[in-house]
Amino acid sequence: MEHLKIASDNYVAFTFFIGTMAMMAASVFFFFEIGNTAKKWRQSVLVSGLITFIAAVHYYYMRGYNLHTGDSPTFFRYVDWILTVPLMCVEFFLITKKAGAKIGLLWKLIAASLVMLVTGYLGETIYRDRSVFWGVMSGIAYFYIVYLIWVGEVAELAKNAGPQVAKAVRVLAWFVLVGWAVYPLGYILGTPGGLFGIQLVSDPAAAVRSMDIVYNIADAINKIGFGLVIYSLSRSEEA
Ligand SMILES: *C/C=C(C)/C=C/C=C(C)/C=C/C1=C(C)CCCC1(C)C
């Protein structure tokens, strides 16, 4: 295989590369720590590792794809999200299960995240000319997830799950409200509809590049940070 050089001002390729390494390192960390984790938190730490591991494999692929074609790897980006975002829903379910979370809650979170991602994908690909409409549809599903976690069932369960779990759910809820809100910003930057018709970056190629950089940074923060919150919950309960 030919070796392509990453130009020093190619921030897209750079963030794909760093993203790959960060996801790999995080996965090794979470997997190795499972053995040092109290039994009741092992599954949660394992899922943290699975999330970053799935992302590491996709990032390795996306890094190569972007380097060789110069294009945005939209399809594999969404395959990654469709696997990892439901696993983040599983994390919410696992840590509130001891407080009585029912499997129905997990399905609600997963269904909403699938609607959020499928509509976002349609707006970025097949229906790019109607990206604002599909972005709004996706946003509605996103706010439903925020609702469930901040005031709905997840919040109610967290109240009765003890102080450590309540604290972890609060931090994770901030990840979903602030960390996840970075994604629609990437979408607004990279799709032709912009922000209800307002284009933030006018050159289409630069717009797509800025979208990839925003997505790559958001992924690193959200996937690794999310996992570390679960990890520190597993330690605090142990003490
Ligand atoms: C690890 C990957 C994560 C946490 C991905 C999260 C993705 C989102 C929260 C995406 C949300 C979107 C909207 C709310 C509207 C525009 C379309 C999306 C799909 C970018």
The ligand as an SDF file (V2000), in Angstrom:
LIG
                    3D

 20 20  0  0  0  0  0  0  0  0999 V2000
  -20.1290    8.4790   19.7440 C   0  0  0  0  0  0  0  0  0  0  0  0
  -21.0510    9.1730   18.9740 C   0  0  0  0  0  0  0  0  0  0  0  0
  -22.0340   10.0250   19.4250 C   0  0  0  0  0  0  0  0  0  0  0  0
  -22.2300   10.2880   20.8840 C   0  0  0  0  0  0  0  0  0  0  0  0
  -22.8550   10.6420   18.4370 C   0  0  0  0  0  0  0  0  0  0  0  0
  -23.8670   11.4610   18.6820 C   0  0  0  0  0  0  0  0  0  0  0  0
  -24.5590   12.0700   17.6030 C   0  0  0  0  0  0  0  0  0  0  0  0
  -25.5590   13.0090   17.7170 C   0  0  0  0  0  0  0  0  0  0  0  0
  -26.0720   13.4450   19.0390 C   0  0  0  0  0  0  0  0  0  0  0  0
  -26.0900   13.5590   16.4850 C   0  0  0  0  0  0  0  0  0  0  0  0
  -27.1040   14.4210   16.4120 C   0  0  0  0  0  0  0  0  0  0  0  0
  -27.6530   15.0900   15.2110 C   0  0  0  0  0  0  0  0  0  0  0  0
  -28.6300   16.0500   15.4550 C   0  0  0  0  0  0  0  0  0  0  0  0
  -29.1880   16.2990   16.8110 C   0  0  0  0  0  0  0  0  0  0  0  0
  -29.2000   16.9040   14.3740 C   0  0  0  0  0  0  0  0  0  0  0  0
  -28.3920   16.8640   13.1020 C   0  0  0  0  0  0  0  0  0  0  0  0
  -28.0020   15.4820   12.7310 C   0  0  0  0  0  0  0  0  0  0  0  0
  -27.1560   14.7830   13.8020 C   0  0  0  0  0  0  0  0  0  0  0  0
  -27.2730   13.2910   13.4830 C   0  0  0  0  0  0  0  0  0  0  0  0
  -25.7000   15.2370   13.6160 C   0  0  0  0  0  0  0  0  0  0  0  0
  1  2  1  0
  2  3  2  0
  3  4  1  0
  3  5  1  0
  5  6  2  0
  6  7  1  0
  7  8  2  0
  8  9  1  0
  8 10  1  0
 10 11  2  0
 11 12  1  0
 12 13  2  0
 12 18  1  0
 13 14  1  0
 13 15  1  0
 15 16  1  0
 16 17  1  0
 17 18  1  0
 18 19  1  0
 18 20  1  0
M  END
$$$$
